Amino acid sequence: MKNLYDTITSTIKQRFGAKKEDINMTNVKSSLITNVSYDAASKKLTVATSKNGATYAFAGVPQSVVTELTNAPSKGRFFNQNIRGRFPTTKVSG
C-alpha cells in the first residue's frame, strides 16, 4: 500500500506541481473508492478507484463537496452523482 501511495503522490506532484507533503491520501470505506485526497489551495480532489485501479484528479471541486463526499453513507453513489462528469478530470495513474 505504501508503494501505491508513493506512486500516486509522486505522479500528482509531477502533473500538478503539488508538494508531496501537502497531499494527504485518506482511506475510504467504499466498494468504488479506495482513497481520496484534497488540496484546498488548488481545489483539486484526487480519487483512487478500486474498480480498475485508476486514480483521477478533479479540478475546481469546492471544499463543501469534498466534505459531503467524506460524510456520505455511500461514497461511490455520491461520487457518481455529484463529482464524476461534473468537474474537469485528469487520469493520474492506472
Backbone as XML, in Angstrom:
<?xml version="1.0"?>
<chain id="A" units="angstrom">
  <residue number="1" name="MET">
    <atom name="N" x="0.822" y="-1.191" z="0.000"/>
    <atom name="CA" x="0.000" y="0.000" z="0.000"/>
    <atom name="C" x="0.868" y="1.258" z="0.000"/>
  </residue>
  <residue number="2" name="LYS">
    <atom name="N" x="2.005" y="1.205" z="0.718"/>
    <atom name="CA" x="2.896" y="2.362" z="0.765"/>
    <atom name="C" x="3.428" y="2.689" z="-0.627"/>
  </residue>
  <residue number="3" name="ASN">
    <atom name="N" x="3.782" y="1.667" z="-1.419"/>
    <atom name="CA" x="4.286" y="1.910" z="-2.770"/>
    <atom name="C" x="3.228" y="2.571" z="-3.647"/>
  </residue>
  <residue number="4" name="LEU">
    <atom name="N" x="1.978" y="2.151" z="-3.511"/>
    <atom name="CA" x="0.887" y="2.770" z="-4.263"/>
    <atom name="C" x="0.754" y="4.230" z="-3.860"/>
  </residue>
  <residue number="5" name="TYR">
    <atom name="N" x="0.788" y="4.502" z="-2.564"/>
    <atom name="CA" x="0.705" y="5.879" z="-2.069"/>
    <atom name="C" x="1.832" y="6.723" z="-2.638"/>
  </residue>
  <residue number="6" name="ASP">
    <atom name="N" x="3.052" y="6.214" z="-2.589"/>
    <atom name="CA" x="4.212" y="6.947" z="-3.111"/>
    <atom name="C" x="4.068" y="7.214" z="-4.605"/>
  </residue>
  <residue number="7" name="THR">
    <atom name="N" x="3.585" y="6.230" z="-5.345"/>
    <atom name="CA" x="3.387" y="6.396" z="-6.787"/>
    <atom name="C" x="2.346" y="7.462" z="-7.080"/>
  </residue>
  <residue number="8" name="ILE">
    <atom name="N" x="1.242" y="7.418" z="-6.385"/>
    <atom name="CA" x="0.166" y="8.385" z="-6.605"/>
    <atom name="C" x="0.622" y="9.794" z="-6.257"/>
  </residue>
  <residue number="9" name="THR">
    <atom name="N" x="1.236" y="9.961" z="-5.087"/>
    <atom name="CA" x="1.651" y="11.301" z="-4.685"/>
    <atom name="C" x="2.745" y="11.845" z="-5.582"/>
  </residue>
  <residue number="10" name="SER">
    <atom name="N" x="3.645" y="10.985" z="-6.035"/>
    <atom name="CA" x="4.705" y="11.423" z="-6.947"/>
    <atom name="C" x="4.111" y="11.874" z="-8.278"/>
  </residue>
  <residue number="11" name="THR">
    <atom name="N" x="3.147" y="11.123" z="-8.792"/>
    <atom name="CA" x="2.507" y="11.468" z="-10.061"/>
    <atom name="C" x="1.741" y="12.779" z="-9.938"/>
  </residue>
  <residue number="12" name="ILE">
    <atom name="N" x="1.025" y="12.958" z="-8.836"/>
    <atom name="CA" x="0.282" y="14.201" z="-8.623"/>
    <atom name="C" x="1.253" y="15.371" z="-8.567"/>
  </residue>
  <residue number="13" name="LYS">
    <atom name="N" x="2.327" y="15.197" z="-7.860"/>
    <atom name="CA" x="3.330" y="16.259" z="-7.743"/>
    <atom name="C" x="3.868" y="16.644" z="-9.120"/>
  </residue>
  <residue number="14" name="GLN">
    <atom name="N" x="4.188" y="15.654" z="-9.924"/>
    <atom name="CA" x="4.728" y="15.916" z="-11.256"/>
    <atom name="C" x="3.712" y="16.615" z="-12.153"/>
  </residue>
  <residue number="15" name="ARG">
    <atom name="N" x="2.484" y="16.154" z="-12.144"/>
    <atom name="CA" x="1.484" y="16.684" z="-13.077"/>
    <atom name="C" x="0.872" y="18.006" z="-12.634"/>
  </residue>
  <residue number="16" name="PHE">
    <atom name="N" x="0.773" y="18.220" z="-11.325"/>
    <atom name="CA" x="0.057" y="19.398" z="-10.849"/>
    <atom name="C" x="0.897" y="20.344" z="-10.018"/>
  </residue>
  <residue number="17" name="GLY">
    <atom name="N" x="2.150" y="19.999" z="-9.774"/>
    <atom name="CA" x="3.032" y="20.881" z="-9.040"/>
    <atom name="C" x="2.753" y="20.919" z="-7.541"/>
  </residue>
  <residue number="18" name="ALA">
    <atom name="N" x="1.944" y="20.000" z="-7.038"/>
    <atom name="CA" x="1.665" y="19.973" z="-5.607"/>
    <atom name="C" x="2.855" y="19.385" z="-4.865"/>
  </residue>
  <residue number="19" name="LYS">
    <atom name="N" x="3.061" y="19.852" z="-3.666"/>
    <atom name="CA" x="4.113" y="19.294" z="-2.828"/>
    <atom name="C" x="3.601" y="17.998" z="-2.226"/>
  </residue>
  <residue number="20" name="LYS">
    <atom name="N" x="4.473" y="16.984" z="-2.237"/>
    <atom name="CA" x="4.065" y="15.684" z="-1.714"/>
    <atom name="C" x="3.537" y="15.785" z="-0.286"/>
  </residue>
  <residue number="21" name="GLU">
    <atom name="N" x="4.165" y="16.638" z="0.540"/>
    <atom name="CA" x="3.727" y="16.750" z="1.930"/>
    <atom name="C" x="2.362" y="17.407" z="2.063"/>
  </residue>
  <residue number="22" name="ASP">
    <atom name="N" x="1.869" y="18.064" z="1.002"/>
    <atom name="CA" x="0.557" y="18.696" z="1.028"/>
    <atom name="C" x="-0.557" y="17.737" z="0.601"/>
  </residue>
  <residue number="23" name="ILE">
    <atom name="N" x="-0.196" y="16.554" z="0.150"/>
    <atom name="CA" x="-1.176" y="15.595" z="-0.349"/>
    <atom name="C" x="-1.396" y="14.533" z="0.717"/>
  </residue>
  <residue number="24" name="ASN">
    <atom name="N" x="-2.595" y="14.484" z="1.245"/>
    <atom name="CA" x="-2.923" y="13.517" z="2.277"/>
    <atom name="C" x="-3.975" y="12.560" z="1.747"/>
  </residue>
  <residue number="25" name="MET">
    <atom name="N" x="-3.548" y="11.346" z="1.404"/>
    <atom name="CA" x="-4.491" y="10.349" z="0.947"/>
    <atom name="C" x="-5.192" y="9.767" z="2.167"/>
  </residue>
  <residue number="26" name="THR">
    <atom name="N" x="-6.507" y="9.711" z="2.098"/>
    <atom name="CA" x="-7.316" y="9.178" z="3.186"/>
    <atom name="C" x="-8.032" y="7.930" z="2.699"/>
  </residue>
  <residue number="27" name="ASN">
    <atom name="N" x="-7.908" y="6.848" z="3.434"/>
    <atom name="CA" x="-8.629" y="5.624" z="3.087"/>
    <atom name="C" x="-10.120" y="5.861" z="3.245"/>
  </residue>
  <residue number="28" name="VAL">
    <atom name="N" x="-10.887" y="5.277" z="2.328"/>
    <atom name="CA" x="-12.336" y="5.443" z="2.331"/>
    <atom name="C" x="-12.975" y="4.064" z="2.299"/>
  </residue>
  <residue number="29" name="LYS">
    <atom name="N" x="-14.018" y="3.883" z="3.095"/>
    <atom name="CA" x="-14.756" y="2.621" z="3.080"/>
    <atom name="C" x="-15.805" y="2.701" z="1.984"/>
  </residue>
  <residue number="30" name="SER">
    <atom name="N" x="-15.487" y="2.071" z="0.854"/>
    <atom name="CA" x="-16.362" y="2.123" z="-0.311"/>
    <atom name="C" x="-15.984" y="0.987" z="-1.245"/>
  </residue>
  <residue number="31" name="SER">
    <atom name="N" x="-16.955" y="0.487" z="-1.984"/>
    <atom name="CA" x="-16.643" y="-0.552" z="-2.967"/>
    <atom name="C" x="-16.084" y="0.055" z="-4.256"/>
  </residue>
  <residue number="32" name="LEU">
    <atom name="N" x="-16.226" y="1.358" z="-4.429"/>
    <atom name="CA" x="-15.750" y="2.034" z="-5.639"/>
    <atom name="C" x="-14.458" y="2.811" z="-5.404"/>
  </residue>
  <residue number="33" name="ILE">
    <atom name="N" x="-14.336" y="3.459" z="-4.257"/>
    <atom name="CA" x="-13.230" y="4.371" z="-3.980"/>
    <atom name="C" x="-12.368" y="3.793" z="-2.868"/>
  </residue>
  <residue number="34" name="THR">
    <atom name="N" x="-11.037" y="3.804" z="-3.073"/>
    <atom name="CA" x="-10.143" y="3.316" z="-2.023"/>
    <atom name="C" x="-9.537" y="4.451" z="-1.220"/>
  </residue>
  <residue number="35" name="ASN">
    <atom name="N" x="-9.169" y="5.553" z="-1.887"/>
    <atom name="CA" x="-8.529" y="6.689" z="-1.217"/>
    <atom name="C" x="-8.967" y="7.989" z="-1.869"/>
  </residue>
  <residue number="36" name="VAL">
    <atom name="N" x="-8.981" y="9.044" z="-1.066"/>
    <atom name="CA" x="-9.215" y="10.385" z="-1.586"/>
    <atom name="C" x="-8.204" y="11.344" z="-0.962"/>
  </residue>
  <residue number="37" name="SER">
    <atom name="N" x="-7.892" y="12.392" z="-1.683"/>
    <atom name="CA" x="-7.096" y="13.479" z="-1.120"/>
    <atom name="C" x="-7.644" y="14.777" z="-1.687"/>
  </residue>
  <residue number="38" name="TYR">
    <atom name="N" x="-7.410" y="15.858" z="-0.966"/>
    <atom name="CA" x="-7.913" y="17.155" z="-1.406"/>
    <atom name="C" x="-6.883" y="18.223" z="-1.095"/>
  </residue>
  <residue number="39" name="ASP">
    <atom name="N" x="-6.584" y="19.033" z="-2.086"/>
    <atom name="CA" x="-5.712" y="20.184" z="-1.918"/>
    <atom name="C" x="-6.599" y="21.419" z="-1.984"/>
  </residue>
  <residue number="40" name="ALA">
    <atom name="N" x="-6.858" y="22.010" z="-0.826"/>
    <atom name="CA" x="-7.779" y="23.143" z="-0.744"/>
    <atom name="C" x="-7.269" y="24.358" z="-1.519"/>
  </residue>
  <residue number="41" name="ALA">
    <atom name="N" x="-5.969" y="24.558" z="-1.550"/>
    <atom name="CA" x="-5.407" y="25.729" z="-2.231"/>
    <atom name="C" x="-5.710" y="25.699" z="-3.728"/>
  </residue>
  <residue number="42" name="SER">
    <atom name="N" x="-5.608" y="24.519" z="-4.330"/>
    <atom name="CA" x="-5.857" y="24.407" z="-5.773"/>
    <atom name="C" x="-7.242" y="23.851" z="-6.092"/>
  </residue>
  <residue number="43" name="LYS">
    <atom name="N" x="-7.988" y="23.452" z="-5.042"/>
    <atom name="CA" x="-9.319" y="22.852" z="-5.189"/>
    <atom name="C" x="-9.276" y="21.589" z="-6.054"/>
  </residue>
  <residue number="44" name="LYS">
    <atom name="N" x="-8.223" y="20.794" z="-5.863"/>
    <atom name="CA" x="-8.088" y="19.536" z="-6.603"/>
    <atom name="C" x="-8.420" y="18.356" z="-5.688"/>
  </residue>
  <residue number="45" name="LEU">
    <atom name="N" x="-9.369" y="17.558" z="-6.137"/>
    <atom name="CA" x="-9.741" y="16.331" z="-5.454"/>
    <atom name="C" x="-9.120" y="15.178" z="-6.225"/>
  </residue>
  <residue number="46" name="THR">
    <atom name="N" x="-8.416" y="14.305" z="-5.529"/>
    <atom name="CA" x="-7.826" y="13.128" z="-6.158"/>
    <atom name="C" x="-8.516" y="11.899" z="-5.590"/>
  </residue>
  <residue number="47" name="VAL">
    <atom name="N" x="-8.957" y="11.022" z="-6.496"/>
    <atom name="CA" x="-9.714" y="9.837" z="-6.101"/>
    <atom name="C" x="-9.054" y="8.598" z="-6.695"/>
  </residue>
  <residue number="48" name="ALA">
    <atom name="N" x="-8.706" y="7.647" z="-5.831"/>
    <atom name="CA" x="-8.195" y="6.354" z="-6.272"/>
    <atom name="C" x="-9.362" y="5.381" z="-6.268"/>
  </residue>
  <residue number="49" name="THR">
    <atom name="N" x="-9.573" y="4.715" z="-7.394"/>
    <atom name="CA" x="-10.710" y="3.808" z="-7.515"/>
    <atom name="C" x="-10.280" y="2.358" z="-7.346"/>
  </residue>
  <residue number="50" name="SER">
    <atom name="N" x="-11.215" y="1.544" z="-6.884"/>
    <atom name="CA" x="-10.925" y="0.128" z="-6.689"/>
    <atom name="C" x="-11.347" y="-0.712" z="-7.889"/>
  </residue>
  <residue number="51" name="LYS">
    <atom name="N" x="-12.235" y="-0.189" z="-8.712"/>
    <atom name="CA" x="-12.752" y="-0.976" z="-9.842"/>
    <atom name="C" x="-11.674" y="-1.299" z="-10.862"/>
  </residue>
  <residue number="52" name="ASN">
    <atom name="N" x="-10.897" y="-0.281" z="-11.281"/>
    <atom name="CA" x="-9.868" y="-0.513" z="-12.296"/>
    <atom name="C" x="-8.483" y="-0.099" z="-11.818"/>
  </residue>
  <residue number="53" name="GLY">
    <atom name="N" x="-8.371" y="0.294" z="-10.571"/>
    <atom name="CA" x="-7.088" y="0.680" z="-10.012"/>
    <atom name="C" x="-6.588" y="2.032" z="-10.472"/>
  </residue>
  <residue number="54" name="ALA">
    <atom name="N" x="-7.417" y="2.790" z="-11.156"/>
    <atom name="CA" x="-7.012" y="4.093" z="-11.684"/>
    <atom name="C" x="-7.200" y="5.184" z="-10.629"/>
  </residue>
  <residue number="55" name="THR">
    <atom name="N" x="-6.417" y="6.247" z="-10.787"/>
    <atom name="CA" x="-6.532" y="7.422" z="-9.933"/>
    <atom name="C" x="-6.820" y="8.625" z="-10.810"/>
  </residue>
  <residue number="56" name="TYR">
    <atom name="N" x="-7.783" y="9.444" z="-10.389"/>
    <atom name="CA" x="-8.213" y="10.599" z="-11.162"/>
    <atom name="C" x="-8.118" y="11.858" z="-10.315"/>
  </residue>
  <residue number="57" name="ALA">
    <atom name="N" x="-7.790" y="12.974" z="-10.962"/>
    <atom name="CA" x="-7.783" y="14.282" z="-10.304"/>
    <atom name="C" x="-8.913" y="15.111" z="-10.888"/>
  </residue>
  <residue number="58" name="PHE">
    <atom name="N" x="-9.673" y="15.759" z="-10.022"/>
    <atom name="CA" x="-10.803" y="16.593" z="-10.412"/>
    <atom name="C" x="-10.497" y="18.029" z="-10.013"/>
  </residue>
  <residue number="59" name="ALA">
    <atom name="N" x="-10.586" y="18.942" z="-10.966"/>
    <atom name="CA" x="-10.249" y="20.349" z="-10.733"/>
    <atom name="C" x="-11.480" y="21.157" z="-10.350"/>
  </residue>
  <residue number="60" name="GLY">
    <atom name="N" x="-11.252" y="22.177" z="-9.514"/>
    <atom name="CA" x="-12.316" y="23.115" z="-9.169"/>
    <atom name="C" x="-13.371" y="22.586" z="-8.228"/>
  </residue>
  <residue number="61" name="VAL">
    <atom name="N" x="-13.032" y="21.579" z="-7.445"/>
    <atom name="CA" x="-14.011" y="20.981" z="-6.535"/>
    <atom name="C" x="-14.050" y="21.786" z="-5.235"/>
  </residue>
  <residue number="62" name="PRO">
    <atom name="N" x="-15.214" y="22.334" z="-4.872"/>
    <atom name="CA" x="-15.317" y="23.091" z="-3.620"/>
    <atom name="C" x="-15.133" y="22.197" z="-2.393"/>
  </residue>
  <residue number="63" name="GLN">
    <atom name="N" x="-14.620" y="22.774" z="-1.342"/>
    <atom name="CA" x="-14.432" y="22.045" z="-0.079"/>
    <atom name="C" x="-15.747" y="21.432" z="0.396"/>
  </residue>
  <residue number="64" name="SER">
    <atom name="N" x="-16.854" y="22.126" z="0.197"/>
    <atom name="CA" x="-18.153" y="21.623" z="0.651"/>
    <atom name="C" x="-18.513" y="20.295" z="-0.018"/>
  </residue>
  <residue number="65" name="VAL">
    <atom name="N" x="-18.163" y="20.137" z="-1.284"/>
    <atom name="CA" x="-18.438" y="18.884" z="-1.996"/>
    <atom name="C" x="-17.573" y="17.757" z="-1.426"/>
  </residue>
  <residue number="66" name="VAL">
    <atom name="N" x="-16.320" y="18.061" z="-1.121"/>
    <atom name="CA" x="-15.419" y="17.061" z="-0.540"/>
    <atom name="C" x="-15.925" y="16.636" z="0.834"/>
  </residue>
  <residue number="67" name="THR">
    <atom name="N" x="-16.386" y="17.588" z="1.620"/>
    <atom name="CA" x="-16.934" y="17.281" z="2.938"/>
    <atom name="C" x="-18.159" y="16.385" z="2.810"/>
  </residue>
  <residue number="68" name="GLU">
    <atom name="N" x="-19.027" y="16.699" z="1.860"/>
    <atom name="CA" x="-20.213" y="15.859" z="1.635"/>
    <atom name="C" x="-19.814" y="14.454" z="1.201"/>
  </residue>
  <residue number="69" name="LEU">
    <atom name="N" x="-18.789" y="14.351" z="0.347"/>
    <atom name="CA" x="-18.309" y="13.037" z="-0.099"/>
    <atom name="C" x="-17.828" y="12.216" z="1.088"/>
  </residue>
  <residue number="70" name="THR">
    <atom name="N" x="-16.996" y="12.806" z="1.926"/>
    <atom name="CA" x="-16.437" y="12.048" z="3.047"/>
    <atom name="C" x="-17.491" y="11.698" z="4.093"/>
  </residue>
  <residue number="71" name="ASN">
    <atom name="N" x="-18.571" y="12.454" z="4.157"/>
    <atom name="CA" x="-19.636" y="12.169" z="5.119"/>
    <atom name="C" x="-20.778" y="11.333" z="4.542"/>
  </residue>
  <residue number="72" name="ALA">
    <atom name="N" x="-20.778" y="11.107" z="3.246"/>
    <atom name="CA" x="-21.876" y="10.381" z="2.596"/>
    <atom name="C" x="-21.919" y="8.924" z="3.054"/>
  </residue>
  <residue number="73" name="PRO">
    <atom name="N" x="-23.116" y="8.394" z="3.289"/>
    <atom name="CA" x="-23.223" y="6.981" z="3.662"/>
    <atom name="C" x="-22.752" y="6.064" z="2.535"/>
  </residue>
  <residue number="74" name="SER">
    <atom name="N" x="-22.973" y="6.474" z="1.277"/>
    <atom name="CA" x="-22.478" y="5.732" z="0.116"/>
    <atom name="C" x="-21.572" y="6.674" z="-0.678"/>
  </residue>
  <residue number="75" name="LYS">
    <atom name="N" x="-20.275" y="6.525" z="-0.456"/>
    <atom name="CA" x="-19.321" y="7.411" z="-1.128"/>
    <atom name="C" x="-19.330" y="7.223" z="-2.635"/>
  </residue>
  <residue number="76" name="GLY">
    <atom name="N" x="-19.453" y="5.983" z="-3.079"/>
    <atom name="CA" x="-19.496" y="5.701" z="-4.509"/>
    <atom name="C" x="-20.702" y="6.338" z="-5.181"/>
  </residue>
  <residue number="77" name="ARG">
    <atom name="N" x="-21.856" y="6.242" z="-4.555"/>
    <atom name="CA" x="-23.075" y="6.846" z="-5.105"/>
    <atom name="C" x="-22.937" y="8.373" z="-5.155"/>
  </residue>
  <residue number="78" name="PHE">
    <atom name="N" x="-22.433" y="8.967" z="-4.066"/>
    <atom name="CA" x="-22.253" y="10.414" z="-4.036"/>
    <atom name="C" x="-21.264" y="10.837" z="-5.125"/>
  </residue>
  <residue number="79" name="PHE">
    <atom name="N" x="-20.160" y="10.115" z="-5.236"/>
    <atom name="CA" x="-19.152" y="10.403" z="-6.245"/>
    <atom name="C" x="-19.768" y="10.368" z="-7.654"/>
  </residue>
  <residue number="80" name="ASN">
    <atom name="N" x="-20.490" y="9.314" z="-7.950"/>
    <atom name="CA" x="-21.093" y="9.174" z="-9.285"/>
    <atom name="C" x="-22.138" y="10.244" z="-9.576"/>
  </residue>
  <residue number="81" name="GLN">
    <atom name="N" x="-22.890" y="10.660" z="-8.581"/>
    <atom name="CA" x="-23.960" y="11.629" z="-8.790"/>
    <atom name="C" x="-23.502" y="13.079" z="-8.727"/>
  </residue>
  <residue number="82" name="ASN">
    <atom name="N" x="-22.427" y="13.356" z="-8.005"/>
    <atom name="CA" x="-22.062" y="14.752" z="-7.742"/>
    <atom name="C" x="-20.667" y="15.180" z="-8.175"/>
  </residue>
  <residue number="83" name="ILE">
    <atom name="N" x="-19.812" y="14.239" z="-8.539"/>
    <atom name="CA" x="-18.437" y="14.600" z="-8.908"/>
    <atom name="C" x="-18.091" y="14.122" z="-10.314"/>
  </residue>
  <residue number="84" name="ARG">
    <atom name="N" x="-18.235" y="12.832" z="-10.570"/>
    <atom name="CA" x="-17.896" y="12.274" z="-11.888"/>
    <atom name="C" x="-18.715" y="12.973" z="-12.975"/>
  </residue>
  <residue number="85" name="GLY">
    <atom name="N" x="-18.009" y="13.484" z="-13.986"/>
    <atom name="CA" x="-18.665" y="14.139" z="-15.103"/>
    <atom name="C" x="-19.058" y="15.588" z="-14.851"/>
  </residue>
  <residue number="86" name="ARG">
    <atom name="N" x="-18.810" y="16.094" z="-13.654"/>
    <atom name="CA" x="-19.197" y="17.464" z="-13.315"/>
    <atom name="C" x="-18.011" y="18.425" z="-13.166"/>
  </residue>
  <residue number="87" name="PHE">
    <atom name="N" x="-16.805" y="17.852" z="-13.071"/>
    <atom name="CA" x="-15.599" y="18.658" z="-12.911"/>
    <atom name="C" x="-14.558" y="18.211" z="-13.932"/>
  </residue>
  <residue number="88" name="PRO">
    <atom name="N" x="-13.706" y="19.128" z="-14.389"/>
    <atom name="CA" x="-12.635" y="18.735" z="-15.308"/>
    <atom name="C" x="-11.786" y="17.624" z="-14.666"/>
  </residue>
  <residue number="89" name="THR">
    <atom name="N" x="-11.530" y="16.572" z="-15.426"/>
    <atom name="CA" x="-10.892" y="15.374" z="-14.901"/>
    <atom name="C" x="-9.623" y="15.027" z="-15.661"/>
  </residue>
  <residue number="90" name="THR">
    <atom name="N" x="-8.618" y="14.613" z="-14.916"/>
    <atom name="CA" x="-7.362" y="14.127" z="-15.493"/>
    <atom name="C" x="-7.069" y="12.772" z="-14.894"/>
  </residue>
  <residue number="91" name="LYS">
    <atom name="N" x="-6.744" y="11.796" z="-15.720"/>
    <atom name="CA" x="-6.334" y="10.482" z="-15.209"/>
    <atom name="C" x="-4.884" y="10.612" z="-14.755"/>
  </residue>
  <residue number="92" name="VAL">
    <atom name="N" x="-4.635" y="10.307" z="-13.488"/>
    <atom name="CA" x="-3.321" y="10.473" z="-12.898"/>
    <atom name="C" x="-2.498" y="9.196" z="-13.049"/>
  </residue>
  <residue number="93" name="SER">
    <atom name="N" x="-3.131" y="8.049" z="-12.817"/>
    <atom name="CA" x="-2.430" y="6.770" z="-12.964"/>
    <atom name="C" x="-3.431" y="5.665" z="-13.213"/>
  </residue>
  <residue number="94" name="GLY">
    <atom name="N" x="-2.889" y="4.504" z="-13.608"/>
    <atom name="CA" x="-3.729" y="3.324" z="-13.826"/>
    <atom name="C" x="-4.164" y="3.251" z="-15.190"/>
  </residue>
</chain>
